[in-house]
Amino acid sequence: MQRLLRRLYLVKCFRHHKLLFFVSLLFILAAFYGHKSSCEITPSLVIAMYSGSHQTEKDSLWLITVNDTVRLDLPHTIDEPRRMMIFSTLAAYHRGVLAGYKDPQENAIRLVVSKHPFLSPLSRGTYNTGADYARYLPWLLRYLQGAVDSKIKKIGLSLQYIHYDDRNLPVADSTHFLYEYRQAETP
Amino acid sequence: MNTDKLRLHKDEAARWVTGGGWTRPWSLDRDRAARWVFGALLVIFFYRYFTHSLVHQLQQPVLSQSDFDYTYWLYHFTRFPDVFVQHRTGAFLFDGVLLASTLYCWATRGGRRGIVVLSALCWSLYGLTYNSYSYHHNHAVIGIMVLPYVFLAKEESSFTLAWDGMRYFCLYIYVDAFFIKTFIGQNVAYFPAGVEFIKTNQSAFMLQHPGSALRAVYAFFLTHPRLSYAGFVSMVLLQGCMVVGFFTRKWDQFLFFIPLVFHCITYFFIDVFFFELLILNLTLLPAKKGPDAHPVSRPEQE
């Protein structure tokens, strides 16, 4: 039994490298706490990568029209970091706009901080403000100019609603034009 | 003669299964591990450059996501984003330090601990920055955020322990995904799961490229839910197989290929790019032993 215990990673760490032992222990405790509370704790637990079990019947997709003519198309998976910067932030912006230019997480974060005041100093910058949302569209245009094409001067953002038919294939329903931003003309 | 040949084949097979065949030519000592890890980080740096996601290319982003992950709370508390993300000069400086420190560590095989800690910190901060400002806490960058720290170990025994720890971390990521999908999310027991994963991730591609050959492939799997479900369950079981690594190293030679296969399949079907996480796969390679292995503890290079 003792021989078996000595072979355990944590026991080896405890015997030979105390710092590594405490780091490993902290990691394991964080992973347990994360699973128990369903809270992410990077790098011990990143829950955002796992989907639940529910059937999607309707969905929506973001369409970006560039300079009133071309539809932005980034089909390659290898382009994921750039796509994420564009489409993931766009979805977040829209959620914020729907909540009245307010971060949908703000109330929940404030509630947690009010219950645990020691977290108050850490909560700075953890949610977006109205000013952040107001600066989003100019940023998106700037990012597209840098990451896609410097000739982009105007962007139009639409939400395309889709549904899945009885064979699970996506079918486009309607498209709603939502936002537009044009670069200010310089004299 | 035939019996001798048969015995030779049997010996060879036994040597392979027990791990003996997994020692050449890619077994690692500390020097080679440092070269490969920092080399992989350089490749990732240039991949990130070409996909416009280095900090200076983010154009001073405005929306960030912290959620209830206290690591991100701490990240914002340090005011790092105020200086190195929200300022153009700061962002250029950060990317410059990230590249220079990684290049130096690659060239010196992690010989100077001060630069190793700088590089490791920069990669951790880069991962937090990208995940926070892309508004999605992505697993793919977790490997680059933690692996460089192992080269801070001074002595051979410490390095071996830290490297082993990263091996367990690599195994944990896949086993935990299996655990969550099987017992917490219970996706495995949900028959439409395979179709759901494909259709929600590929709908944009299918609608925007109706004439593509790939669309026909996805449509085939969407209209054959049993096949999609079988594929999904196979992937989850494949992740579960990584649990073997917690009990023995003998199967590392096979476990090494599981993440490779898994990420290729998810790249194709689920439209996610997880290849950066494969940096942790290096920890599944065997340790180099024998006279040609470089000593692990080296004096600091002056």
Interface residues (C-beta under 8 A of the other chain):
Chain A: Y9 K12 C13 H16 H17 L20 S24 F27 A31 H35 C39 E40 I41 T42 P43 L45 V46 I47 A48 M49 Y50 S51 G52 S53 H54 Q55 T56 D59 L61 R71 D73 P75 T77 I78 D79 E80 P81 R82 M84 M85 S88 T89 A91 A92 Y93 G96 Q105 A108 I109 V112 L119 P121 L122 S123 R124 G125 T126 Y127 N128 D132 Y133 R135 Y136 W139 R142 Y143 G146 A147 Q160 I162 Y164 R167 N168 L169 P170 A172
Chain B: R48 T51 H52 S53 Q57 L58 Q59 Q60 P61 V62 L63 S64 Q65 S66 D67 F68 D69 Y70 T71 Y72 W73 L74 H76 F77 P81 L128 Y130 N131 Y133 S134 Y135 H136 H137 N138 H139 I142 M145 V146 S157 S158 L161 A162 D164 G165 Y168 F169 Y172 D176 A177 I180 K181 I184 G185 Q186 N187 A189 Y190 P192 A193 V195 E196 F197 K199 T200 S203 A204 F205 M206 L207 Q208 H209 A219 L222 T223 P225 Y267 D271 V272 F273
